[in-house]
């Protein structure tokens, strides 16, 4: 296939994939199975790999994230992002409506009622239909540039839908990024399984995700977005809020599933009541309703305060709460041995479901709230999803309540537990604890690690409980007889799992390092270690001083690595894995030259002809290396469009800054005219 044929095919694939993305994420009407979608995606990804100059920022393949960011640059909003004033009663809402009636000076107006999504406010900027910027609200005038993270959210179009005549020259659209209810629950289950602390609610999870510096991690988070407002626009005329919503939908942007048109305060109150009754049916969390004037030409006349528009208000629902008895506190054990206390409650119905358990996070939280076994406690669904104990009915105490203390031994294996001075968590010290083993095996087999398909929680539970698996090396001893004896495991599934286990022996070195479960080692740091050590033996022999000398590996991470390999059982595990055929060796990259040997590049901004990841592959294939931060040892900073603070640092340090065409010349690649 020549370049012209590839360019045509790439265009066709992008159009088709974006159409299926819209059907799946916006319309909820998928036309093809996931496997067929994956085939289209993989075909596009392979063509972009073969023809790097065809890769562009708006390609669907750009949603997987990129290199970790050094930090967020600041973005000044062309039109300030205001926040809504809150009301908490129908009386206050009536007063709001009466003020509108006076300000309207006899002009007829109507209102719209829509869900108030409990997420993080964002602003997206499209120029000629292409997404060029995503930012947070910040202080309303200046926010953080989170474009790299926004690009990973699949419901957000990288290119607006429509013809050239239909797409405005500039469109700044405002909305909320949120985490779906089901996705939030799955994420917390995964975090607990791997020994991480659960998020308190979906809003915190969404906000925390968007503030991560690694877009690859953000890409794995169940984020979504809904849009409802405008900032700067050029070439767009909108007269009503209802018209705005219809226009945004036509352009491919997701909007609220329902909006009520209201002509008076009575219909507004009725809509708010109906919305509250429907809130459990939404995939996202809402904490109230937004009431806004429908006729946009009246907005200037109504005006605004220093912080909020006068033509809109948020009506906040009271959180649903319930009282019940805290009958016991049990303790769960995660992958890293962290002990998490859990409230066992007398079952009570709350916000659409029966609640019998709630996380208590850690002993410090229990002590701060003075929660005791036998207490009558107040619970609410934090973010309407996870039950939380928010307080104790002290006046109902009888004196028979018991103060909870963390166990001196692990509730699963009965071995000793301990707490480091600089940590709030207690940990089980027994690395052979069955609870830790189960979480570890799940972590080892996960898609981002050794990618052993089919090895889910239910199978891992059985393998550990039957004594077949005590650490990851035992996976490679499993036989067909072992697997078919498990519940819900047929012969075909068993054969497939054995094939997946065998395939994991040839995974890249960084995946194997990550899968070992070393504390503080994520995918990016594992890849950095692979860049600096050819084999696992080289890494095991590295000193703390050697490790801290590696860019992007700090003192905490290096101490964690040396501590892990100082344990005899961990070194023995690696020897057992080697004996089963794992290579633990860096896979040789196909070299195309040595013209960049010894050079270190820092990449910043958006490149026109390729992604930063693709540029990084070119650098490594020519013997060079990349880094996420600028220092005096940096050879070049490759700066694309909208480059951030790294340019300032490069100038201060006297590091040479090169453009994309200059880089392509250095790499011996053709430069597009």
C-alpha positions as CSV (number, residue, x, y, z in Angstrom):
1,X,0.0,0.0,0.0
2,X,1.4,3.4,-1.0
3,X,1.0,6.6,0.9
4,X,-1.9,7.8,-1.2
5,X,-3.8,4.6,-0.7
6,X,-3.0,4.6,3.0
7,X,-4.2,8.2,3.4
8,X,-7.6,7.4,1.8
9,X,-8.0,4.3,4.0
10,X,-7.0,6.2,7.1
11,X,-9.7,8.8,6.4
12,X,-12.4,6.1,5.8
13,X,-11.5,4.3,9.0
14,X,-11.5,7.5,11.1
15,X,-15.0,8.5,9.8
16,X,-16.3,5.0,10.5
17,X,-14.8,4.8,14.0
18,X,-16.1,8.2,15.0
19,X,-19.5,7.3,13.7
20,X,-19.5,4.2,15.9
21,X,-18.2,6.2,18.8
22,X,-21.1,8.6,18.5
23,X,-23.6,5.7,18.2
24,X,-22.1,4.0,21.3
25,X,-21.3,6.9,23.6
26,X,-23.9,9.5,22.6
27,X,-26.9,7.7,21.1
28,X,-26.4,4.4,23.1
29,X,-27.3,2.5,19.9
30,X,-24.3,0.5,18.9
31,X,-24.5,-1.1,15.5
32,X,-21.5,-3.5,15.7
33,X,-20.0,-5.8,18.4
34,X,-17.0,-4.7,20.3
35,X,-14.8,-7.2,18.5
36,X,-15.6,-5.6,15.1
37,X,-14.9,-2.1,16.5
38,X,-11.6,-3.3,17.9
39,X,-10.7,-4.7,14.4
40,X,-11.4,-1.3,12.8
41,X,-9.4,0.5,15.5
42,X,-6.4,-1.9,15.3
43,X,-6.4,-1.5,11.5
44,X,-6.2,2.3,11.8
45,X,-3.6,2.1,14.5
46,X,-1.4,-0.1,12.3
47,X,-1.7,2.2,9.3
48,X,-0.7,5.1,11.4
49,X,2.3,3.1,12.7
50,X,3.4,2.3,9.2
51,X,2.8,5.9,7.9
52,X,3.6,8.2,10.9
53,X,3.0,11.3,8.9
54,X,-0.7,10.4,8.5
55,X,-1.2,10.4,12.3
56,X,-3.0,13.6,13.4
57,X,-4.2,14.9,16.8
58,X,-7.9,14.4,15.9
59,X,-7.4,10.7,15.1
60,X,-9.4,8.3,17.4
61,X,-6.2,6.5,18.3
62,X,-5.1,9.7,20.1
63,X,-7.5,8.9,22.9
64,X,-5.2,6.4,24.6
65,X,-3.1,9.1,26.3
66,X,0.5,10.1,25.9
67,X,3.6,10.8,27.8
68,X,3.2,12.0,31.4
69,X,3.0,15.7,31.9
70,X,5.4,17.7,33.9
71,X,2.6,19.9,35.2
72,X,-0.4,21.9,34.0
73,X,0.0,25.2,32.2
74,X,-2.5,28.0,32.9
75,X,-5.1,29.0,30.5
76,X,-6.9,32.4,30.5
77,X,-10.6,32.0,29.6
78,X,-11.6,34.3,26.7
79,X,-15.1,34.5,28.4
80,X,-15.1,34.0,32.2
81,X,-16.6,30.7,33.5
82,X,-19.1,31.8,36.1
83,X,-20.6,29.5,38.8
84,X,-24.3,29.3,39.6
85,X,-25.9,30.7,42.8
86,X,-27.6,28.0,44.9
87,X,-31.1,27.8,46.3
88,X,-32.2,25.2,48.8
89,X,-36.0,25.7,49.1
90,X,-39.0,26.3,46.9
91,X,-39.4,29.7,48.7
92,X,-36.0,30.8,47.5
93,X,-36.8,29.5,44.0
94,X,-40.0,31.5,43.9
95,X,-38.0,34.6,44.9
96,X,-35.6,33.9,42.0
97,X,-38.5,33.7,39.6
98,X,-40.1,36.9,40.9
99,X,-36.7,38.8,40.4
100,X,-36.6,37.6,36.8
101,X,-40.2,38.9,36.3
102,X,-39.2,42.3,37.6
103,X,-36.0,42.4,35.6
104,X,-37.7,41.4,32.4
105,X,-39.7,44.7,32.4
106,X,-42.8,43.1,30.9
107,X,-41.0,41.0,28.3
108,X,-42.3,37.4,27.9
109,X,-39.8,34.7,28.9
110,X,-39.7,31.0,29.6
111,X,-37.3,28.8,31.5
112,X,-35.6,25.5,31.1
113,X,-35.0,22.9,33.8
114,X,-32.2,20.4,33.4
115,X,-30.2,18.1,35.6
116,X,-27.4,19.6,37.7
117,X,-24.6,17.1,37.0
118,X,-22.2,16.5,40.0
119,X,-18.9,16.7,38.1
120,X,-16.1,19.0,37.3
121,X,-16.7,22.1,35.1
122,X,-14.7,22.2,31.9
123,X,-14.4,24.4,28.8
124,X,-13.5,23.0,25.4
125,X,-12.3,25.1,22.5
126,X,-12.8,24.0,18.9
127,X,-11.3,25.9,16.0
128,X,-12.5,25.0,12.5
129,X,-14.1,21.9,14.0
130,X,-11.0,20.5,15.7
131,X,-10.5,20.2,19.5
132,X,-7.6,22.4,20.3
133,X,-8.0,23.1,24.1
134,X,-9.6,21.7,27.2
135,X,-9.4,23.5,30.5
136,X,-10.8,23.5,34.0
137,X,-12.8,26.4,35.5
138,X,-10.1,27.4,38.0
139,X,-10.9,30.7,39.5
140,X,-13.3,31.5,36.6
141,X,-10.8,33.7,34.8
142,X,-7.8,31.2,34.6
143,X,-7.9,27.4,34.6
144,X,-5.5,24.5,34.0
145,X,-4.8,23.2,30.5
146,X,-6.0,19.6,30.6
147,X,-6.2,19.0,26.9
148,X,-4.2,15.8,27.0
149,X,-6.6,14.3,29.5
150,X,-9.8,15.6,27.8
151,X,-8.7,13.9,24.6
152,X,-8.9,10.5,26.3
153,X,-12.7,10.8,27.0
154,X,-14.4,8.9,24.2
155,X,-17.7,10.7,24.3
156,X,-16.0,14.0,23.5
157,X,-15.5,14.4,19.7
158,X,-12.0,15.4,18.6
159,X,-13.6,16.8,15.4
160,X,-17.1,18.3,15.4
161,X,-19.7,16.7,13.2
162,X,-21.2,18.4,10.2
163,X,-20.3,20.1,7.0
164,X,-17.9,23.1,6.7
165,X,-20.9,25.4,6.6
166,X,-22.5,23.9,9.7
167,X,-19.3,24.1,11.9
168,X,-18.5,27.4,13.5
169,X,-15.1,28.9,13.1
170,X,-14.7,29.0,16.9
171,X,-16.7,27.2,19.5
172,X,-16.0,27.3,23.2
173,X,-18.4,24.9,24.9
174,X,-18.9,24.6,28.7
175,X,-20.0,21.5,30.5
176,X,-19.2,18.9,33.2
177,X,-16.9,15.9,33.1
178,X,-18.2,13.2,35.4
179,X,-17.6,9.5,36.3
180,X,-20.5,7.2,35.6
181,X,-22.1,5.4,38.6
182,X,-21.3,1.9,37.4
183,X,-17.7,2.9,36.4
184,X,-17.1,4.5,39.8
185,X,-18.1,1.3,41.5
186,X,-15.8,-0.8,39.3
187,X,-12.9,1.7,39.8
188,X,-13.2,1.5,43.5
189,X,-13.4,-2.3,43.5
190,X,-10.2,-2.3,41.5
191,X,-8.5,0.2,43.8
192,X,-9.5,-1.8,46.9
193,X,-8.3,-5.0,45.3
194,X,-4.9,-3.5,44.6
195,X,-4.5,-2.0,48.1
196,X,-5.3,1.6,47.1
197,X,-7.8,3.8,49.0
198,X,-11.2,4.1,47.5
199,X,-12.5,7.4,46.2
200,X,-15.2,9.0,48.4
201,X,-17.6,9.8,45.5
202,X,-17.8,10.0,41.7
203,X,-17.2,13.8,41.7
204,X,-13.9,13.4,43.6
205,X,-12.9,10.5,41.4
206,X,-13.6,12.6,38.2
207,X,-11.8,15.6,39.5
208,X,-8.8,13.6,40.7
209,X,-8.6,11.8,37.3
210,X,-8.5,15.0,35.3
211,X,-5.7,16.3,37.5
212,X,-3.5,13.3,36.9
213,X,-0.3,14.0,35.0
214,X,-0.3,10.7,33.1
215,X,-3.0,10.7,30.3
216,X,-2.5,6.9,29.9
217,X,-4.0,6.5,33.4
218,X,-6.8,8.9,32.7
219,X,-7.7,6.9,29.5
220,X,-8.4,4.0,31.8
221,X,-10.9,5.9,33.9
222,X,-14.7,5.7,33.2
223,X,-15.1,9.4,32.4
224,X,-17.9,11.0,30.4
225,X,-19.1,14.6,29.7
226,X,-22.2,16.5,29.1
227,X,-22.4,20.1,27.7
228,X,-24.8,22.9,28.2
229,X,-23.2,26.3,27.8
230,X,-21.0,28.6,25.6
231,X,-17.9,30.7,25.9
232,X,-16.5,32.5,22.9
233,X,-18.0,31.7,19.5
234,X,-17.5,32.8,15.9
235,X,-20.0,31.9,13.2
236,X,-22.7,30.7,15.5
237,X,-26.1,32.3,16.1
238,X,-28.2,30.8,18.9
239,X,-31.4,32.4,20.2
240,X,-32.6,30.0,22.9
241,X,-31.2,27.5,25.3
242,X,-33.3,24.7,23.7
243,X,-31.8,25.7,20.4
244,X,-28.3,25.6,21.9
245,X,-28.8,22.0,23.1
246,X,-30.1,20.9,19.7
247,X,-27.1,22.5,18.0
248,X,-24.6,20.9,20.3
249,X,-26.2,17.5,19.7
250,X,-25.9,18.0,15.9
251,X,-22.2,18.9,16.3
252,X,-21.7,15.6,18.1
253,X,-21.5,16.8,21.7
254,X,-23.4,15.0,24.4
255,X,-26.1,16.9,26.2
256,X,-28.5,16.2,29.1
257,X,-30.9,13.3,28.5
258,X,-33.9,15.5,29.2
259,X,-34.8,19.1,29.5
260,X,-38.1,20.6,30.7
261,X,-39.6,23.7,29.1
262,X,-41.5,25.8,31.7
263,X,-43.7,28.9,31.4
264,X,-44.2,29.7,35.0
265,X,-43.1,28.9,38.6
266,X,-45.7,26.1,38.9
267,X,-44.3,24.2,35.9
268,X,-40.8,24.9,37.2
269,X,-41.6,23.3,40.5
270,X,-43.3,20.4,38.8
271,X,-40.3,19.8,36.6
272,X,-37.9,19.8,39.5
273,X,-40.0,17.3,41.3
274,X,-40.2,15.1,38.2
275,X,-36.4,15.3,37.8
276,X,-35.8,14.3,41.4
277,X,-38.0,11.2,40.9
278,X,-36.0,10.3,37.7
279,X,-32.5,10.9,39.1
280,X,-31.9,7.2,40.0
281,X,-32.4,6.3,36.3
282,X,-29.5,8.4,35.1
283,X,-26.0,6.9,34.5
284,X,-24.5,9.9,36.3
285,X,-24.9,11.6,39.6
286,X,-26.9,14.8,40.0
287,X,-27.2,16.9,43.1
288,X,-30.0,19.2,42.0
289,X,-31.6,21.0,39.1
290,X,-30.5,24.0,37.0
291,X,-33.2,26.6,36.2
292,X,-32.2,29.0,33.4
293,X,-34.0,31.5,31.2
294,X,-34.6,30.0,27.7
295,X,-34.4,33.2,25.7
296,X,-30.6,34.0,25.4
297,X,-31.2,37.5,24.0
298,X,-32.4,38.5,27.5
299,X,-29.1,37.4,29.3
300,X,-27.4,40.8,28.9
301,X,-30.5,42.6,30.3
302,X,-30.7,40.3,33.3
303,X,-26.9,40.7,33.9
304,X,-24.8,39.0,36.5
305,X,-23.2,39.4,39.9
306,X,-19.4,39.2,40.4
307,X,-19.6,35.4,40.4
308,X,-23.0,34.3,39.0
309,X,-25.4,35.1,36.2
310,X,-28.8,36.4,37.3
311,X,-30.6,34.4,34.6
312,X,-29.9,31.0,36.0
313,X,-29.8,29.3,39.4
314,X,-29.1,25.9,40.9
315,X,-31.7,24.2,43.0
316,X,-29.9,21.7,45.3
317,X,-31.7,18.6,46.6
318,X,-31.2,17.6,50.2
319,X,-29.0,14.4,50.3
320,X,-31.0,11.3,51.2
321,X,-30.0,10.0,54.6
322,X,-31.0,7.1,56.8
323,X,-30.4,6.0,60.4
324,X,-29.4,2.4,61.2
325,X,-27.3,0.4,63.7
326,X,-23.6,-0.3,63.2
327,X,-23.6,-4.0,64.2
328,X,-19.9,-4.7,63.6
329,X,-16.7,-3.5,62.0
330,X,-14.9,-6.0,59.8
331,X,-11.5,-5.6,58.1
332,X,-10.6,-6.2,54.5
333,X,-7.1,-7.0,53.2
334,X,-5.8,-5.5,49.9
335,X,-3.0,-6.5,47.5
336,X,-0.3,-4.6,49.4
337,X,-1.6,-5.8,52.8
338,X,-3.5,-2.6,53.7
339,X,-6.2,-3.3,56.2
340,X,-9.5,-1.4,55.5
341,X,-12.2,-1.2,58.2
342,X,-15.8,-1.8,56.9
343,X,-19.0,-0.9,58.7
344,X,-21.5,-3.9,58.8
345,X,-24.9,-2.2,59.1
346,X,-28.4,-3.3,60.0
347,X,-29.9,-3.3,56.5
348,X,-31.7,-0.1,55.6
349,X,-33.3,1.2,52.4
350,X,-31.6,4.4,51.0
351,X,-31.7,6.1,47.7
352,X,-33.1,3.2,45.7
353,X,-31.2,0.3,47.3
354,X,-30.7,-1.6,50.5
355,X,-27.5,-0.7,52.3
356,X,-25.8,-3.2,54.6
357,X,-22.1,-2.2,54.4
358,X,-20.1,1.1,54.2
359,X,-16.4,1.8,54.1
360,X,-14.8,3.5,57.1
361,X,-11.6,4.2,55.2
362,X,-9.1,3.9,58.1
363,X,-8.8,4.0,61.9
364,X,-8.1,7.7,61.9
365,X,-11.5,8.4,60.3
366,X,-13.2,6.2,62.9
367,X,-11.5,8.0,65.7
368,X,-12.2,11.4,64.3
369,X,-15.9,10.7,64.1
370,X,-15.9,8.6,67.4
371,X,-17.7,5.8,65.7
372,X,-18.4,2.8,67.9
373,X,-19.8,-0.7,67.4
374,X,-23.5,-0.6,68.4
375,X,-23.9,3.1,67.6
376,X,-27.0,4.5,65.8
377,X,-25.3,6.0,62.8
378,X,-26.4,8.4,60.1
379,X,-25.6,7.2,56.6
380,X,-25.9,8.8,53.2
381,X,-24.7,7.8,49.8
382,X,-21.6,9.8,49.2
383,X,-22.1,11.1,45.6
384,X,-25.3,9.0,45.7
385,X,-23.3,5.8,45.1
386,X,-21.1,4.7,47.9
387,X,-22.6,4.5,51.4
388,X,-20.8,6.6,53.9
389,X,-21.2,6.9,57.7
390,X,-21.4,10.7,58.2
391,X,-22.1,10.8,61.9
392,X,-23.3,9.2,65.1
393,X,-26.5,9.9,67.1
394,X,-24.6,10.5,70.3
395,X,-27.8,11.1,72.3
396,X,-28.9,7.5,71.6
397,X,-25.8,5.9,73.1
398,X,-26.6,3.5,75.9
399,X,-23.1,3.0,77.2
400,X,-22.8,-0.5,75.9
401,X,-21.2,0.6,72.6
402,X,-17.7,-0.7,72.0
403,X,-14.7,1.2,70.8
404,X,-13.1,-0.4,67.7
405,X,-9.4,-1.1,67.6
406,X,-7.4,-2.3,64.6
407,X,-6.6,-6.0,65.0
408,X,-3.1,-7.0,66.1
409,X,-3.1,-9.8,63.6
410,X,-4.4,-10.1,60.1
411,X,-8.0,-11.3,60.0
412,X,-7.3,-13.5,57.1
413,X,-4.0,-15.2,57.9
414,X,-3.6,-14.3,61.6
415,X,0.0,-13.0,61.0
416,X,1.3,-9.8,62.6
417,X,0.2,-6.3,61.3
418,X,2.2,-3.1,61.5
419,X,1.9,0.6,60.8
420,X,4.7,2.8,59.4
421,X,5.3,6.1,61.2
422,X,4.7,8.1,58.0
423,X,1.5,6.2,57.0
424,X,-2.1,6.1,58.2
425,X,-2.6,2.5,57.0
426,X,-2.0,-0.7,58.9
427,X,-0.6,-3.6,56.8
428,X,-0.4,-7.4,57.1
429,X,3.3,-8.4,57.0
430,X,2.7,-11.9,55.6
431,X,3.3,-11.8,51.9
432,X,1.7,-15.3,51.7
433,X,-1.6,-14.0,53.1
434,X,-4.4,-15.5,51.0
435,X,-6.2,-12.2,50.7
436,X,-3.0,-10.5,49.4
437,X,-2.3,-13.4,47.1
438,X,-5.7,-13.2,45.5
439,X,-5.4,-9.4,44.9
440,X,-1.8,-9.9,43.7
441,X,-2.7,-12.6,41.1
442,X,-5.5,-10.3,39.8
443,X,-3.0,-7.5,39.5
444,X,-0.4,-9.6,37.8
445,X,-2.9,-10.9,35.3
446,X,-4.5,-7.5,34.5
447,X,-4.6,-6.1,31.0
448,X,-2.0,-3.4,31.8
449,X,0.3,-6.0,33.3
450,X,0.8,-9.5,31.9
451,X,-2.6,-9.5,30.2
452,X,-3.8,-13.0,31.0
453,X,-7.3,-13.1,29.5
454,X,-10.0,-14.9,31.5
455,X,-8.2,-14.9,34.8
456,X,-10.8,-12.9,36.7
457,X,-11.7,-12.6,40.3
458,X,-13.9,-15.7,40.5
459,X,-11.3,-18.0,39.0
460,X,-8.5,-16.5,41.1
461,X,-10.6,-17.0,44.3
462,X,-10.9,-20.7,43.4
463,X,-7.3,-21.2,42.5
464,X,-6.0,-19.7,45.7
465,X,-8.6,-21.4,47.9
466,X,-7.8,-24.8,46.5
467,X,-4.1,-24.2,47.1
468,X,-3.2,-24.3,43.4
469,X,-1.7,-20.8,43.3
470,X,0.3,-19.2,46.0
471,X,2.2,-16.7,43.9
472,X,2.3,-15.7,40.2
473,X,4.9,-18.5,39.4
474,X,2.3,-21.1,40.2
475,X,0.1,-20.0,37.3
476,X,2.7,-21.5,35.0
477,X,2.3,-24.9,36.7
478,X,-1.4,-25.2,36.1
479,X,-2.7,-28.1,34.0
480,X,-5.8,-28.7,32.0
481,X,-6.9,-31.1,34.7
482,X,-6.5,-28.3,37.3
483,X,-8.6,-25.8,35.4
484,X,-11.5,-28.0,34.2
485,X,-12.1,-29.0,37.9
486,X,-13.0,-25.4,38.7
487,X,-16.6,-24.2,38.8
488,X,-17.9,-22.7,35.5
489,X,-14.8,-23.7,33.7
490,X,-15.3,-25.8,30.5
491,X,-12.5,-27.5,28.6
492,X,-12.5,-24.9,25.8
493,X,-12.2,-22.1,28.4
494,X,-9.5,-24.0,30.2
495,X,-7.5,-24.4,27.0
496,X,-7.8,-20.7,26.2
497,X,-6.6,-19.7,29.6
498,X,-3.6,-22.0,29.4
499,X,-2.8,-20.4,26.0
500,X,-3.1,-16.9,27.6
501,X,-0.8,-17.9,30.5
502,X,1.8,-19.3,28.0
503,X,1.6,-16.1,25.9
504,X,2.4,-14.0,29.0
505,X,5.9,-15.4,29.1
506,X,6.9,-13.2,26.2
507,X,5.6,-9.9,27.5
508,X,7.8,-6.9,27.5
509,X,10.2,-6.4,30.4
510,X,8.4,-3.3,31.6
511,X,5.1,-5.2,31.9
512,X,6.8,-7.9,34.0
513,X,8.3,-5.3,36.3
514,X,4.9,-3.6,36.7
515,X,3.2,-7.0,37.3
516,X,5.5,-7.8,40.2
517,X,3.5,-5.3,42.3
518,X,6.4,-3.2,43.6
519,X,4.9,-0.3,45.5
520,X,4.9,3.1,43.7
521,X,5.8,1.5,40.3
522,X,3.3,2.4,37.6
523,X,3.4,1.8,33.9
524,X,5.4,4.9,33.1
525,X,8.1,4.2,35.8
526,X,8.3,0.6,34.7
527,X,8.9,1.7,31.1
528,X,11.6,4.1,32.4
529,X,13.3,1.2,34.2
530,X,13.2,-0.9,31.0
531,X,14.9,2.0,29.2
532,X,17.8,1.9,31.8
533,X,18.2,-1.8,32.6
534,X,18.5,-4.6,30.0
535,X,17.5,-7.4,32.3
536,X,15.7,-7.9,35.6
537,X,19.0,-9.0,37.1
538,X,20.5,-5.6,36.3
539,X,17.6,-4.0,38.1
540,X,17.9,-6.2,41.1
541,X,21.6,-5.3,41.5
542,X,21.0,-1.6,41.2
543,X,21.7,0.6,44.3
544,X,19.5,3.3,45.6
545,X,22.0,5.8,44.3
546,X,21.9,4.4,40.8
547,X,18.2,4.4,40.8
548,X,17.8,8.0,42.0
549,X,20.2,9.0,39.3
550,X,17.6,8.0,36.7
551,X,15.4,10.8,35.5
552,X,11.8,10.5,36.7
553,X,12.8,7.9,39.4
554,X,12.7,9.7,42.7
555,X,13.9,8.8,46.2
556,X,10.6,7.2,47.3
557,X,10.4,5.0,44.2
558,X,14.0,4.0,44.3
559,X,13.7,3.1,48.0
560,X,10.7,1.0,47.2
561,X,12.5,-0.9,44.4
562,X,15.6,-1.7,46.5
563,X,13.3,-2.8,49.5
564,X,11.4,-5.1,47.2
565,X,14.5,-6.8,45.9
566,X,16.1,-7.1,49.3
567,X,13.5,-9.7,50.3
568,X,14.7,-13.2,49.6
569,X,11.2,-14.4,48.8
570,X,10.9,-11.8,46.0
571,X,14.2,-12.8,44.5
572,X,13.2,-16.4,44.7
573,X,9.9,-15.7,43.0
574,X,11.8,-14.1,40.0
575,X,14.0,-17.2,39.7
576,X,10.9,-19.4,39.7
577,X,9.3,-17.3,37.0
578,X,12.6,-17.5,34.9
579,X,12.5,-21.3,35.3
580,X,9.0,-21.3,33.8
581,X,10.3,-19.4,30.7
582,X,9.8,-15.7,31.4
583,X,12.5,-13.8,29.7
584,X,12.8,-10.7,32.0
585,X,14.9,-9.1,29.2
586,X,14.4,-5.9,27.2
587,X,13.1,-6.7,23.8
588,X,15.4,-5.4,21.1
589,X,13.9,-2.4,19.3
590,X,14.3,-2.3,15.6
591,X,17.0,0.3,15.1
592,X,16.9,2.5,12.0
593,X,20.2,4.4,12.8
594,X,22.3,6.0,15.4
595,X,22.0,9.7,14.4
596,X,20.5,10.6,17.8
597,X,22.6,8.4,20.0
598,X,23.3,10.0,23.3
599,X,20.7,12.7,22.8
600,X,17.9,13.4,25.2
601,X,14.7,15.0,24.0
602,X,11.8,16.6,25.8
603,X,8.6,16.8,23.8
604,X,6.0,19.5,24.4
605,X,2.9,20.8,22.6
606,X,0.9,19.3,19.7
607,X,2.8,18.1,16.7
608,X,1.2,18.4,13.3
609,X,2.4,15.2,11.5
610,X,2.6,12.7,14.4
611,X,1.9,12.2,18.0
612,X,4.5,12.8,20.7
613,X,4.5,9.0,21.3
614,X,5.4,8.4,17.6
615,X,8.1,11.1,17.8
616,X,9.5,9.3,20.8
617,X,9.6,6.0,18.9
618,X,11.6,7.7,16.1
619,X,14.0,9.1,18.7
620,X,14.5,5.7,20.4
621,X,14.9,4.0,17.0
622,X,17.8,6.4,16.2
623,X,19.5,5.7,19.5
624,X,18.2,8.7,21.5
625,X,16.0,8.9,24.6
626,X,13.1,11.0,25.9
627,X,12.3,12.5,29.2
628,X,9.3,14.2,30.7
629,X,11.2,17.1,32.3
630,X,13.7,19.6,31.1
631,X,17.1,19.8,32.8
632,X,20.6,21.0,32.0
633,X,21.3,17.5,30.5
634,X,18.5,17.8,28.0
635,X,19.8,17.9,24.4
636,X,16.7,19.3,22.6
637,X,13.2,20.4,23.4
638,X,10.9,19.5,20.5
639,X,8.1,22.1,20.6
640,X,4.8,21.7,18.9
641,X,1.8,24.0,18.8
642,X,0.6,25.4,22.2
643,X,3.8,24.3,24.0
644,X,3.7,24.9,27.7
645,X,5.9,25.8,30.6
646,X,8.7,23.5,29.4
647,X,9.7,26.2,26.8
648,X,10.3,28.7,29.6
649,X,12.5,26.3,31.5
650,X,14.4,25.4,28.4
651,X,15.1,29.0,27.7
652,X,16.3,29.6,31.2
653,X,18.7,26.6,31.1
654,X,19.9,27.4,27.5
655,X,18.5,24.2,26.1
656,X,18.1,24.3,22.3
657,X,14.5,24.4,21.2
658,X,13.7,22.8,17.8
659,X,10.5,22.9,15.7
660,X,8.8,19.8,14.2
661,X,10.3,20.4,10.6
662,X,13.8,20.7,12.2
663,X,13.2,17.5,14.0
664,X,12.0,15.7,10.9
665,X,15.2,16.8,9.1
666,X,17.3,15.5,12.0
667,X,15.5,12.2,11.8
668,X,15.9,12.0,8.0
669,X,12.2,12.1,7.4
670,X,10.5,14.0,4.6
671,X,8.9,17.3,5.5
672,X,5.4,18.1,4.2
673,X,5.3,21.3,2.3
